Amino acid sequence: MLKKSFATVIGLAAAVSFLFSACDRKKLNIQSTIYVDDERDGAKIILGFSQIGTESSWRTENTRSVFEAAAEQGIQVLYDDAQQKQTNQLKAIRSFIVYRVDVIAFVPIVEDGWDNVLREAKEARIPVIVVDRKIKTQDESLYAGFIGEDGIEEGRKAARFLLQKYSDSTKKLNVLELRGTDYSSMAKERSAGFREVLLQDPRFCIVKSVSGDFLRSRGKEIISNIFAKEGSLSWENSSLDIIFSHNDAMSLGALDTLQLYGVNAGRDVTIVSIDGEKDAVAALREGKINCIVECNPRLGPELIKLVKTAANRNTIPRVTYVDGRVYSENDDFSLTQAVGF
C-alpha cells in the first residue's frame, strides 16, 4: 500500500482543494503545497485541520506549530486555509468527514453557525477539537473540547497594566479600543475582560471601539481616519490617551500612521497590545509600545496530545488554556526572553 507523505512546507497560506466522489473515498485528490496524499495509510492517525487564514504572523506561527508537532508524532494532516470565510471552513470540515479522518481540529472564524456540521461529524464518530477561538452551540457534546487562550484574562491583564501605570494620575483618561473580528469569541472575550477591570476606575473612559479584523491594514486605516476627521489624535475634541489593541498586527498598523503624523507613540499615547510578535516586541524595546500581553501561538504540541487521546476514543479536557506572560516598559529582565514570532 502506498503511504501518504509530508511535502515541504512551501506556503502556509495555500488552501487544500478537495475533489471527491461520495461513493469512492480512494479517488479523493488532495492538492496542496503543504501535504501530498497518495492513499490512506490506516496505521497512522489522520488529522483534518482547518485554519482561518494567514492574517498575521501569529496565525502563520500557529499553523506552523501544528504541522511541526504532528510531524514529530507521525500524525498526518489534511489542511485547509479558509481565507477568512466560514463557508470555506464548512466545506472543508465536510470534506474531512467524507475522507473519514480520525480527528478534526478547526479554528472557528466566528462563534455561531457550527451545529449542523458538528452534528454530521458526531454521526460519523469523528471527534472535533475547537482551537484558539470558542464557539456557541446548542449541544456542547457535539465537540470534544477546546484548546486556546483565555481571552477574558488577556483583557484583564491589559487593564491591570493601565491601572498600575496611571495609579498616581488624577486626570480623565480616554481610551480607543481596536477590536478584533466582530462575532469572534476572542474579540468578545478580550473586550469583556478589559472592561471588567478597567471600568471599575471612573478615570478611564472608552470613547471609541472600532473593529479592525485583527489586520495591520485596518489598524493603520482606523488611525488615519481619526486624523482625517479630527486633525489630531483625538476623538470629538478630546485627547486620546490610550490605544488598546486586540492584537499586534493592528497595533503595528496604528504605529505606521502615528509615525506619519509625528506622534511620539509610547509617550504621547500609551499603547497596550496582545500577542507577542517579533516586530511588536522590538517596538516595546524602543518604547513605542508600552505593554504586550503574550498570546502564545505555539499550541501545536498540546493540540497533538489531545488529538492522540481523542483518536483513541478517550475523553479530553473540556477546556485547555495556554497561559502567557505580560511584557511591559516596567520589566527589569532582558526582553530577548520574550517569545517573539
N, C-alpha and C positions, 0 to 999 in steps of 0.2 A: 504494500500500500504506500502510495506517495504521502509524504508528510508536508504540513504547512511550515513555512519558514518566515522569519522576520526579515524584511528588507531594510536597507539602510534608511534611517530617518532623514529624509531629504527636506521635507517641509511639513511642519505640524499643522499648517493651515489647510492642507489638502483634504478634501472630503472623500469618504468612502462611497462608491457608487454601487448599489445593489441591483442586480438584474437576475430575477429568479422565476422559476416555474413552480407553482404550488404543488404539482404532482411529482416533481423530481428535484429533491434538495441538492443532489450532487452536481446539477448543472448550474448552481449558483456561481456567478462570476464576480469576484471581488476585485475592484480596480482602485488602487491606492498607492501613493508614493511611500506609505508607511508600512503596509502589510501586504504580503503576497500569499494567496491561498491556492493550493493545488487540489487537495482533497482532505476532508476532515480526518484527523488522527484522533480516534476515540480515547486514546490513552492519556491525552492531555486535557487540562481544563481550558475551556474557551470562554473568554470574557467579551461581551459586547459592550463597548464604551462609547457613549455619545457625549461630546463636549459642545459647549455653546458657541465656541468660536475662538478667535485669536485677537481679542480686542485690546490686549495689554501684555506686557512682559510677564505679569502674574499668571495670566491664563496659559501662556505658552509654557512656562515652567511647570505649571500644574499638570499639563498634558504629558510633558517630558517625564515627570516624576512617575506617572502611572506606567508609561511604557518601560522605563528602566527597571522598576520594581517587578513588573510582570515578566520581563526577560530573565531577571535573576532567579525567579521562581519557576521558570519553564512554563509559564502560562501564555497562551496565545491570545491575541487581541484582534477583534474586529472593531474598527474605529470609524466614527462619523463626526465630521465637523458640521454643526448645524447652521453656521453662518448667521447666528443671532435670530433664527426663525424657529418657532415652536413647531410649525408644520413639518419642517425637515427632521426634527427630533422624533416626532410621532412616527414618521415613515421609517426612520432608522430603527427604532425600537421594534416596530412590527417586522422589519426585516430580520432582526436578531431572533425574534420568536420563530419565524419561518425556518431559519437556519438551525434552530434548536441549540443555541449556545447554552452553556452551563449556568452562567450568571450574567445579569445585565446591570451595568452601572451607568448613571447619567447625571449630568449637571443641569438641572432644570432652569430654563431661561426665566420663566415666571412661576408663580405658585400654583395657579389653578389650571384645570383642563387635562388632568392626567388619569382620572379614574378609569376611563374606558380601556386605555391601552394597558394600564396596570392590571386590570381585571383579565385581559387577554393573556398577559404573562403568567398570572397566577393560575389560570386554567391550564396553561401549558406546563405548569410546575417548574417555572423558571424564577428563582429568587431575584429581586431587584434591590439594588442599593442606591440610595439617593446621595449625591455628592455635592458638597460646597454650599448649595442653596437648598432651602427646605421647600416642601410642597404642602398644599392643603388638600385633603382627601376626605371623603365621607366614611372611608373604611381604612384605618391605618394598617390593617393586616394585609393590604394589597402590596406593601413593600416590606422588605426585611429589616431595614434600618437606615440610619443617616450617619454620614461622617463629614465633618467640616468644622467651621469656626463658629464660635458663639458670637453672633453679630451684635446682640444686645450688650454683652460685656465689652466688646470692642468700642461701642458708642460710649459706654460708661467710662472706659479708660481715657478716651479723648476728652470727655468733660472734666474728669478729675484733674487732668493736667492743667486745664484752663483755670479751674478753681484754685489750684496751687499757684500758678503763675501770677494771677491777679489777686492774691489773698490780701495784699496791702492797698489795693486800689479802691477808691470810693466813687469813681466815675461810672456812668452808664456805658455798657459795652455792647456794641451792635455786632451781630453775627450773620454772615452769609453762609448758608449750607449748600454745598454742591452734592446733590443726591445721586445715588446710583440709578440703575434702570427701574422705572416705575413697575410696580406689581411683582418685583423680585423680593424674595424673603430677606436677602441681605440688606437691601436699601431700607426696607421697613424696620428691620431689627436695629441697624446702626442708628437710624433716626430716633427710634423709641428709647434706646439706651442712653443716647446723648441727651435727650430732653429730660429723661427721668432724673438724671443727676444735675445737669446744668441749670434747669429752670427752677430748682429749689432756691436758687440765689437770684433775687429780684434785680440785681445789677445787670444781668445778662438778658438780652432780647434778640431772638432770631427774627431779623427783619425781613429776610427773604430766603426761600428754599427753592432751588431750581434743579430739575433732573438733568444730569449730564451724561446719562447712559454709561457711566464708567469709562468714557472716551476722552483722550487727551484733546482731541479737536474740539469737543464740546466744552471742556473746561476753558480753553482759550477763547472760544466764541462767547461764552457767558460773560466773562470779564470784559471782553471787547464791547459787548452790548451795553454794559453798565457805563463804561467811559463814553460811549457814543451818546447815551441819554443824559448822563449827569455831568460829563466833562471832567470827572474826577472819580476816585474810588469812594463812592458814597451811594446811599440809597435814599431817594427823596430828601436830599439836602442834609442827611445825617451821615456822619463819617462811619465807614465800615472798619471796625477794629480787628475783626477776626474772620478768617475763612476756615470753615470745617469741611473737608472734602472726604467723600466716602472711599476714594482710592487714590493712589499715587499718580495714575495717568491723568486724572482731572487736575490734580494739584500741579503737576508739571505743565499742563496746558495753561493753567492760571498764571504760573510763573512766566511763561512765554510772553503773555500780554502785559503783566506788571512791569517786566523789564523794558518793553517797548515804550511804556509811558513813564519810565523813570521812577517807579515806586520802589522803595527800599524794602523788599519782601523780607519778613522776619523781624523787621524793626518798625516800619510804618504800619504794617499789618501782620498780625500773628497768623501763621498757617499751621493747621493741625491736619494730618493726613493718616490714611490707613493703607497698609500693605508692607512695604519694605523693599521696593525696587532699588537697584543699584544707583540709578540716577537720582532718586529721591533721597537716598542715604547720603549721596555726595552733596546734595543741596542742604541737607541737615548739617553736615560738616561745615559748609560755607556760611551757615547762619541764615539761609534763605527760607528754610522750613524749621519750625520750632519744635515739632513733635511728630513722631511716626509711631502709630500703634501697629505692631507687627501682625501680619496675617500670613502665616507660612503656607506657601503653595505646595510644598512637598508632602502631599498626602499619600503618595503612591505606596510606600511600604505598609502603612497601616491599612489602606484600602485593600491591598492584595491579601493581607492576612484575613480580612473579613471575607473576601472573595473565596478563598480556600475553605474557610469554615462553612460558608453558605453552600458552596458546591458539594460539600459532603453532607448536606441536608441537616446541618446543625444550626442552632439558633445563634444569631449575632446580637450584640447590644443594640437596644433601640436607638440610642444616640451615642456617638463617639465624637467628642470635641477634641480639637487640636489647639493647644494654647500657644500664645505668642507673647513676646516681651513688649515693653514700651521704651522707645528711644527718644531722648529729648535733649534740648540745649543744656539741661542741668546735669547730664551724666558726666561722671568723672572717669569712666572707663574708655578704652580705645574703641572708637566707632568702627574700626576694622572688624570687630567681632559681630557687627550687625549682619543679618542673614544675607541681604542683597541678592538680587537675581535679575 
